[in-house]
Amino acid sequence: MDIRQLTTFHRVATLLSFTRAATELKYAQSSVTAQIKGLEISLGVELFERLRGKIQLTPAGERLMPYAEQILSLADEARGVTAGLGDPSGVLTIGTMESLISYRMPPVLEYFHHRYPLLQLVLRPSLCAETCHSLRQGSFDLGFLMEAETEHSGVQTAVLGSEPLSVVAAPGHPLALARSLTTQDLRTAAVLAPEAGCAYRELFEAELNDGSGEPVSFLEFGNIESIKRGVAAGLGISLLPSMTVAEAVESGQLAVLDWEPPFEVFTQLAWRRGKQLSREMRLFVEQTVAFMSEYYRPAAAAAAAAA
């Protein structure tokens, strides 16, 4: 086997498509097929199987994938060492979420834009489950998660810290004037929420619908900004990351209710388990941890060490 065959195998395995791999690699599809066949002959095993017009990795292909990633990463590192390391470059595809993009990522993006202009950061909005899947498949290089769990199948995480959450309402809402609210008190209000699949939404929904009385009605909104506008207009209450409502609370548009969530979620930076981080990936992890340390001081040092 050679580097070119492994590169082609990695793209086909990531995309699960000979046609798309050929397009990305700028090869004829027949060349991609020939390279995969040559690799299979070299190893003496089949790496892909076709099922109803689709392809998937065989068990042997699954076992080869992490080794291919390590070999290709080491090859890139060797080229850099022998040719002299230039500035970090290339593309990092990062799965993230609306709240982090809007409220935590701008300083990080500004830093990389000015300090490392040859390194392109592509942010892909994604729910946590989708991010984990894309990391395992190799579609994302890195990904942010906001979950109660910190262990994920096939994914390694650096826990940045516990993400503060707040229940907010319009300042004139009856619950905004009350003290020492209970979960039962919150059940009297309509709840505005992000789409299903959001970890803190699901935890809040489970807390409110614990079998006591009628299920609480959740009004599903498309994004955080629309939720905040709906809450400010008096449509109901909502549980959101505190960072997303801080300015609205300070300006008096929203009020934080006197209720402490009995659960917590952790913001995490993740990558495929067993994947050797490239220089650019390590740089992103280190700088992101540094920029976010003011929000997650206890966990940031441990996250940097884990990377």
Secondary structure, 3 states (H helix, E strand, C coil): CCHHHHHHHHHHHHHCCHHHHHHHHCCCHHHHHHHHHHHHHHHCCCCEEEECCEEEECHHHHHHHHHHHHHHHHHHHHHHHHHCCCCCCEEEEEEECHHHHHHCCHHHHHHHHHHCCCEEEEEEECCHHHHHHHHHHCCCCEEEEEECCCCECCEEEEEEEEECEEEEECCCCHHHHCCCCCHHHHCCCCEEECCCCCHHHHHHHHHHCCCCCCCCCEEECCCHHHHHHHHHCCCCEEEEEHHHHHHHHHHCCCEECCCCCCCCEEEEEEEECCCCCCHHHHHHHHHHHHHHCCCCHHHHHHHHHHC
